[in-house]
Amino acid sequence: MRLLALSTVAVLGAALALNAAVTVLSPGAQAQEEVAASIIAAQIRRQGFTCDKAKSADRDPGVSRPDLPVWTLDCGNASYRVQLVPNMAAKVEKLD
């Protein structure tokens, strides 16, 4: 009986720890999105495109492939579809 009580407490403790970890990781996901936006914005700026302030970057799963990610970058002045190609310039398309 005592073993059952201890295992119940252990399971409850693990559930609480997981819940706390998810709560702590949520702000990290937002930070990762901001980092992705700033990295992609820096890439297109090097290629001559204007991106005043990178607001967000969302991966487009409908167009992306495992080896060629495509992102929709939202800047203060425009939005772009950016295909990141390894060891080459990014393919950038201005969206209306």
C-alpha positions as CSV (number, residue, x, y, z in Angstrom):
1,M,0.0,0.0,0.0
2,R,2.8,2.3,0.9
3,L,4.5,1.6,-2.4
4,L,1.3,2.5,-4.3
5,A,1.1,5.8,-2.5
6,L,4.7,6.6,-3.3
7,S,4.3,5.8,-7.0
8,T,1.2,8.0,-7.2
9,V,3.1,10.9,-5.7
10,A,6.0,10.3,-8.1
11,V,3.6,10.3,-11.1
12,L,2.0,13.5,-9.8
13,G,5.4,15.1,-9.3
14,A,6.4,14.2,-12.8
15,A,3.2,15.6,-14.3
16,L,3.8,18.9,-12.4
17,A,7.4,19.1,-13.5
18,L,6.3,18.6,-17.2
19,N,3.7,21.2,-16.9
20,A,6.2,23.7,-15.5
21,A,8.7,22.8,-18.2
22,V,6.1,23.5,-20.9
23,T,5.2,26.8,-19.3
24,V,8.8,27.8,-19.2
25,L,9.5,26.7,-22.8
26,S,6.6,28.8,-24.3
27,P,8.5,32.1,-24.1
28,G,11.5,30.3,-25.6
29,A,9.5,29.4,-28.7
30,Q,8.7,33.0,-29.2
31,A,12.4,33.9,-28.9
32,Q,13.3,31.3,-31.5
33,E,10.8,32.8,-33.9
34,E,12.3,36.2,-33.4
35,V,15.8,34.8,-34.0
36,A,14.6,33.1,-37.2
37,A,13.1,36.4,-38.4
38,S,16.2,38.4,-37.7
39,I,18.5,35.8,-39.4
40,I,16.3,35.6,-42.5
41,A,16.0,39.4,-42.6
42,A,19.7,39.8,-42.5
43,Q,20.1,37.3,-45.4
44,I,17.7,39.2,-47.7
45,R,19.2,42.6,-46.7
46,R,22.6,41.3,-47.9
47,Q,21.0,40.5,-51.2
48,G,19.6,44.0,-51.6
49,F,16.1,43.7,-50.3
50,T,14.6,46.2,-47.8
51,C,13.4,44.8,-44.4
52,D,12.9,47.7,-42.0
53,K,12.0,45.6,-38.9
54,A,11.6,41.8,-39.0
55,K,8.3,41.1,-37.3
56,S,7.9,37.4,-37.8
57,A,9.1,34.4,-39.9
58,D,6.8,31.4,-40.4
59,R,7.8,28.3,-42.2
60,D,5.5,27.5,-45.1
61,P,5.0,23.7,-44.8
62,G,3.0,23.5,-48.1
63,V,5.9,24.8,-50.2
64,S,8.9,23.6,-48.0
65,R,10.8,20.4,-48.6
66,P,13.0,18.7,-46.0
67,D,16.2,20.0,-47.6
68,L,14.8,23.4,-48.8
69,P,12.8,25.3,-46.2
70,V,10.6,28.2,-47.4
71,W,9.7,31.0,-45.0
72,T,7.2,33.8,-45.1
73,L,9.0,36.8,-43.6
74,D,6.9,39.7,-42.4
75,C,8.9,43.0,-42.2
76,G,7.6,46.5,-41.3
77,N,7.6,47.6,-44.9
78,A,6.9,44.4,-46.9
79,S,6.4,40.6,-46.8
80,Y,8.6,38.1,-48.6
81,R,8.6,34.4,-49.4
82,V,12.2,33.3,-48.8
83,Q,13.6,29.9,-49.9
84,L,16.8,29.2,-48.1
85,V,19.2,27.3,-50.4
86,P,22.4,25.9,-48.7
87,N,25.6,27.5,-49.9
88,M,23.8,29.8,-52.3
89,A,21.8,33.0,-52.3
90,A,18.3,32.8,-51.0
91,K,15.4,32.9,-53.5
92,V,13.3,35.9,-52.5
93,E,9.9,36.8,-53.8
94,K,8.1,39.9,-52.6
95,L,4.5,39.3,-51.6
96,D,1.7,41.8,-52.2
